[in-house]
Amino acid sequence: MVHHAVALPVSEDGREVLLACHTEGTNYGALLPPSGKVKPTDRNAQAAAVRETREELGIDLDDPRCVGVVEVLKEDGDWLRLFVFVSRYRGKPRKSNEMRDARLFPIDDLPLEDMWPDASSWVPHVINHGHDAPPLGFRLRHVRGPNGRPGFLVKRFNPAALVRRYCA
């Protein structure tokens, strides 16, 4: 299973989240938060979220808090595990070779249709999750609906052991 860290940088008042246009790879053109693989050199998933945010947007996270773990069974049969962090940030976002046009979006009106295909299944839940509440867990599996359109089967799980192992 491949591990990724996702950072949701929020405004000082916590009402907006910073997203940017992805400029490469399979996510080309999508509005996304900073994210990327947890590397062997990263101390943990939180360190990866901090590193990816600095690399992709040139900003620093103040106090990233794990709010969710999302496991996705992709169409090719491989699993992807996302550790999702929310944090206020410092600095002015800049363009990088991976992201451009960073801007704030209201948390209650995120452009989910312009994010990952499965974003509506989990992003609103983790971004609005209480500050002191334990992280949420979601398992998603690609499915085809009766009309042949792709969708996601979503199951909830308790990610406490994963958070202790990979985020502490």
C-alpha positions as CSV (number, residue, x, y, z in Angstrom):
1,M,0.0,0.0,0.0
2,V,1.4,3.4,-1.0
3,H,1.1,6.1,1.7
4,H,0.5,9.8,0.8
5,A,0.2,12.9,3.0
6,V,-2.4,15.5,2.2
7,A,-2.3,19.0,3.8
8,L,-5.4,21.2,3.9
9,P,-4.0,24.7,4.6
10,V,-6.8,26.8,6.1
11,S,-7.1,30.6,6.5
12,E,-6.5,32.2,9.9
13,D,-10.2,32.2,10.7
14,G,-10.5,28.6,9.6
15,R,-13.3,29.4,7.1
16,E,-11.3,28.9,3.8
17,V,-9.0,26.3,2.5
18,L,-6.0,26.9,0.1
19,L,-6.1,24.9,-3.2
20,A,-4.0,25.3,-6.3
21,C,-4.1,24.0,-9.9
22,H,-2.0,20.9,-10.3
23,T,0.4,21.3,-13.3
24,E,1.6,17.7,-13.9
25,G,0.7,14.0,-13.9
26,T,-2.7,12.3,-13.6
27,N,-4.1,15.3,-11.6
28,Y,-3.2,17.9,-14.3
29,G,-5.6,20.8,-14.1
30,A,-7.3,19.7,-10.9
31,L,-7.7,22.1,-7.9
32,L,-5.9,20.3,-5.1
33,P,-4.2,20.9,-1.8
34,P,-0.6,20.0,-1.4
35,S,0.0,16.3,-1.3
36,G,2.5,13.6,-2.1
37,K,4.1,10.3,-1.2
38,V,5.5,9.7,2.3
39,K,9.2,9.1,1.6
40,P,11.5,6.9,3.6
41,T,13.4,10.0,4.7
42,D,10.2,11.5,6.2
43,R,9.9,11.0,10.0
44,N,6.2,10.3,9.6
45,A,3.2,11.3,7.5
46,Q,2.9,14.7,9.2
47,A,6.5,15.5,8.2
48,A,5.6,14.5,4.7
49,A,2.7,16.9,4.7
50,V,4.9,19.7,5.9
51,R,7.6,18.9,3.3
52,E,5.1,18.7,0.4
53,T,3.4,21.9,1.3
54,R,6.7,23.8,1.4
55,E,7.8,22.2,-1.9
56,E,4.5,22.8,-3.8
57,L,3.3,26.1,-2.4
58,G,6.3,27.6,-0.5
59,I,4.3,28.0,2.7
60,D,4.8,26.6,6.2
61,L,2.1,24.7,8.2
62,D,1.6,26.0,11.8
63,D,0.3,23.0,13.6
64,P,-0.8,20.2,11.3
65,R,-3.4,17.9,12.9
66,C,-4.4,14.5,11.4
67,V,-8.1,14.7,10.8
68,G,-8.6,11.6,8.6
69,V,-7.2,8.5,6.9
70,V,-8.6,7.6,3.5
71,E,-7.9,4.3,1.9
72,V,-8.7,4.0,-1.8
73,L,-8.9,0.7,-3.7
74,K,-8.0,2.0,-7.2
75,E,-9.3,0.5,-10.4
76,D,-6.0,-1.2,-11.0
77,G,-6.3,-3.2,-7.7
78,D,-3.7,-1.2,-5.8
79,W,-4.5,0.5,-2.5
80,L,-3.6,4.1,-1.7
81,R,-3.7,5.4,1.9
82,L,-4.0,9.1,2.4
83,F,-3.2,10.7,5.8
84,V,-5.1,14.0,5.8
85,F,-3.9,17.0,7.9
86,V,-5.5,20.4,8.5
87,S,-3.4,23.4,9.6
88,R,-3.3,27.1,9.5
89,Y,-0.3,28.3,7.5
90,R,2.3,31.1,7.2
91,G,3.7,32.7,4.1
92,K,2.4,33.7,0.7
93,P,1.8,30.8,-1.7
94,R,4.0,30.8,-4.7
95,K,4.0,28.9,-8.0
96,S,6.1,25.8,-8.3
97,N,6.7,23.2,-11.0
98,E,3.8,21.2,-9.5
99,M,1.2,23.8,-8.6
100,R,0.1,27.3,-9.7
101,D,-2.7,29.8,-9.1
102,A,-3.2,29.0,-5.4
103,R,-6.3,30.6,-3.9
104,L,-8.6,30.3,-0.9
105,F,-12.0,28.7,-1.2
106,P,-14.8,28.8,1.4
107,I,-14.9,25.5,3.3
108,D,-18.7,25.3,2.8
109,D,-18.4,25.8,-1.0
110,L,-15.4,23.8,-2.1
111,P,-15.0,23.1,-5.9
112,L,-15.3,19.3,-5.3
113,E,-16.1,18.6,-9.0
114,D,-12.6,20.1,-9.8
115,M,-10.7,18.1,-7.2
116,W,-10.1,14.3,-7.1
117,P,-12.9,12.1,-8.4
118,D,-13.6,10.8,-4.9
119,A,-13.3,14.2,-3.1
120,S,-17.0,14.5,-2.4
121,S,-16.9,11.2,-0.5
122,W,-14.6,12.4,2.2
123,V,-13.2,16.0,1.9
124,P,-16.3,17.8,3.4
125,H,-16.3,15.4,6.3
126,V,-12.6,15.8,7.3
127,I,-12.4,19.6,6.7
128,N,-15.4,20.2,9.0
129,H,-14.4,17.7,11.6
130,G,-14.1,19.1,15.2
131,H,-10.7,20.2,16.4
132,D,-10.6,17.9,19.4
133,A,-12.4,14.9,17.7
134,P,-10.5,11.8,16.8
135,P,-9.6,11.4,13.1
136,L,-12.1,9.9,10.7
137,G,-11.5,6.9,8.5
138,F,-12.9,6.2,5.1
139,R,-12.4,3.2,2.7
140,L,-13.3,3.8,-0.9
141,R,-13.7,1.3,-3.7
142,H,-14.3,2.2,-7.3
143,V,-17.6,0.8,-8.6
144,R,-19.8,1.3,-11.6
145,G,-23.4,2.3,-11.0
146,P,-26.4,0.8,-12.7
147,N,-26.1,3.5,-15.4
148,G,-22.4,2.5,-16.0
149,R,-21.1,5.7,-14.5
150,P,-18.1,5.4,-12.1
151,G,-18.7,5.9,-8.4
152,F,-17.4,5.0,-5.0
153,L,-18.5,2.6,-2.4
154,V,-17.6,4.2,1.0
155,K,-17.2,2.4,4.3
156,R,-16.2,4.1,7.6
157,F,-13.5,2.7,9.9
158,N,-11.6,3.7,13.0
159,P,-8.1,4.8,12.0
160,A,-6.7,5.3,15.5
161,A,-4.0,2.6,15.3
162,L,-2.9,3.9,11.9
163,V,-2.7,7.5,13.2
164,R,-0.6,6.4,16.2
165,R,1.7,4.4,14.0
166,Y,2.2,6.8,11.1
167,C,1.5,10.3,12.4
168,A,2.9,10.5,15.9
